[in-house]
Amino acid sequence: MPTTYTDLMTEVRKRTRQVSLEELKRRLDAGEKMTLVDVREKDEWRAGYIPGAISIPRGFLEIQAEQKLPDRNAKIVAYCAGGTRSALAAATLLELGYTDVETAHPGFVRWKDLSFPMELPAQLTDAQRERYSRHILLPEVGEAGQARLLGSKVLLLGAGGLGSPAAMYLAAAGVGTLGIVDADVVDASNLQRQIVHATSRVGMPKVESAAKAIADLNPDVKVVPHMERVTSANVERIFENYEVIVDGTDNFPTRYLVNDASVFMGKPVVHGSIFRFDGQVTTFIPEKAAKKLGVEASPCYRCLYPEPPPPHLAPSCQEAGVLGILCGIIGTFQATEAIKIVLGRGTTLGGRLLTYDSLKMKLRELKLRRAPDCPVCGPEPTITKYVDYEGFCAIG
């Protein structure tokens, strides 16, 4: 005889453990460790959810459980609007090998009626959900992560070879505010690698050219142009409102200045550099930023390069040339690092230097160590204010 819905639910109720909403609130107030799984549909989730819950709609449970719930022995409490879908979800999780699963009864509607705590998720527009749909599908991003990107502020030092691809991908990802620092204008020789610019904008200030390209790519993004060079006099004013600095500068005085400002102000810096067919990228996370991000502090630029090389050993791209596509590779690495820092996901290149040889198509990773006597980030710093960087690099 076919099983009826009533028979099915009776069997499910026998197989699953229920927890009352009052008991669930008591456990949450006591700080008990558990994973709350909201199995309602996304439109229900957007109207509010129990604080700390993760969203896995019932129709996606079997598909997403392994990724979003990796520990099969963790305590899980599923809930829905009234207790039916969560009971079915709990039974499914048990069948998938999860060992400690309960279902909240009756559900979120009653939770809300009882005036128990609830939160509202980040509110994206329908257009934003469509634009960033592939991000939202990633459990590591989701709607909350995308909203974090839209509220973030990233500063690009340079709209040149590295800044161009970084700007394009950060804008496409929905980083809400992009500051761009560059005092130069677009030249025809830039177009071989600086993809944010175009032939029609030759002669235009690079910050304006980049802003036009970004506005056409993603109107969600606000571009803040800084048509000036970074100096000791303006570096803190420029850096102040940004949470991540993407360094695409091509001269040593500015790199040392950026490093010192990073340490003084507690700003993480994603550093990239290119030369002919070779590139490298790393992330410098000073002590103040590390505490905020909940990660380990990394060596700084001065730990890596205590002093600049002689000019004849470090010719510029203008003198030695550069493979155009190399800029895209390194700049994209930088954009990836910046997005991970904003989202608080993954492992950054802090304490690691990634080098890329495009001729041999080889990536290498080098471990970086903090210099115990570093004059800026060491335990007894001797550089505590901005110095004459042009003079320092000339001496070097």
KAWO-V38362 format. One record per pair of residues at least 24 apart in sequence whose ideal C-beta (glycine too) atoms are under 6 Angstrom apart, sorted by the first residue. I is the first residue (numbers start at 1). J is the second residue. D is the distance in Angstrom with one decimal. If there is no record, write none. Layout:
i: (I;I)
j: (J;J)
d: (D;D)
This chain:
i: (12;12;15;16;16;16;16;17;18;18;19;19;21;21;24;25;34;34;35;35;36;37;37;39;39;39;39;39;40;40;46;48;48;51;51;58;58;61;61;65;67;68;72;72;73;75;76;77;77;78;79;79;79;80;81;81;81;82;82;83;122;132;140;145;149;149;149;149;150;150;151;152;152;153;153;153;153;154;154;154;155;155;155;156;156;157;157;157;157;158;158;158;159;159;160;161;161;161;162;162;162;162;162;163;164;164;164;165;165;165;166;166;166;166;167;167;168;169;169;170;171;171;171;171;173;174;177;178;178;179;179;180;180;180;181;181;182;182;183;183;183;192;193;193;230;232;235;239;239;244;244;244;245;246;246;246;247;252;252;253;253;253;256;257;259;259;259;260;262;263;263;263;268;270;270;270;272;272;274;274;274;274;276;276;276;277;277;277;278;279;279;279;280;280;281;281;281;281;282;282;283;283;283;283;285;298;298;299;299;300;300;302;302;303;303;303;307;308;308;323;326)
j: (87;91;91;87;90;91;103;102;103;105;102;104;110;111;104;116;75;77;74;76;77;76;78;78;80;85;86;89;80;81;121;118;120;117;119;85;89;89;92;96;139;139;97;98;99;100;101;102;104;103;104;107;108;107;107;108;109;106;107;107;147;174;345;343;173;174;175;342;174;176;176;176;342;177;241;242;243;178;244;338;179;242;245;180;246;181;247;248;249;182;248;249;206;210;194;193;194;327;248;272;327;330;331;248;194;195;196;328;331;332;246;331;334;335;196;210;196;332;335;335;214;217;218;221;339;220;222;221;223;224;242;207;210;225;226;230;206;207;227;228;229;324;324;327;254;386;261;265;267;268;338;341;269;270;334;338;271;308;393;389;390;393;389;389;300;301;302;376;286;300;376;377;341;334;337;338;330;334;322;326;327;330;320;321;322;323;358;359;357;326;330;356;353;355;330;333;334;354;349;353;337;348;349;350;350;350;351;368;370;376;377;374;376;370;371;374;396;393;396;358;358)
d: (5.1;4.8;5.7;5.6;4.3;5.6;5.4;4.7;5.6;4.6;4.7;5.7;5.9;5.3;5.4;5.4;4.4;5.5;5.5;5.0;5.5;5.9;4.6;5.6;5.1;5.3;5.5;4.5;5.2;5.8;5.8;4.5;5.5;5.5;4.9;4.7;5.6;5.5;5.8;5.9;5.6;5.1;5.1;5.0;5.3;4.7;4.8;4.9;5.7;5.2;3.8;5.7;5.9;5.2;4.9;5.5;5.1;5.4;4.3;4.5;3.0;5.6;4.8;5.1;6.0;4.8;5.5;5.9;5.3;4.4;5.5;5.8;4.5;4.1;6.0;4.7;5.7;5.9;4.9;5.3;4.1;3.9;5.0;5.0;5.0;5.2;5.0;5.8;5.2;5.6;3.9;5.5;4.2;4.5;5.5;4.7;5.8;3.6;3.3;4.9;5.8;5.9;4.3;4.2;4.4;4.9;3.9;4.5;3.5;5.3;5.3;4.3;4.9;4.4;5.3;5.7;5.8;5.8;4.2;5.1;4.5;5.3;4.9;4.7;5.8;5.7;4.9;5.9;5.3;4.4;5.7;5.0;5.4;5.8;4.2;5.9;4.4;5.3;5.7;5.5;4.9;4.6;3.6;4.4;5.8;3.8;4.6;5.7;5.7;5.6;4.8;5.1;4.6;4.9;5.2;5.5;4.7;4.1;4.6;3.9;5.1;4.8;5.2;5.0;5.4;3.6;5.9;5.7;5.6;5.8;5.1;5.2;5.7;4.7;4.4;5.4;4.6;4.7;5.5;5.4;5.9;5.6;5.6;6.0;5.9;5.2;4.7;4.7;5.6;5.3;3.9;4.7;6.0;4.6;5.5;4.6;5.9;5.2;4.9;4.6;5.2;4.6;4.4;4.9;4.4;3.5;4.5;4.6;4.4;5.9;4.4;5.5;5.1;5.4;4.2;5.0;4.2;4.7;3.8;5.8;5.2)
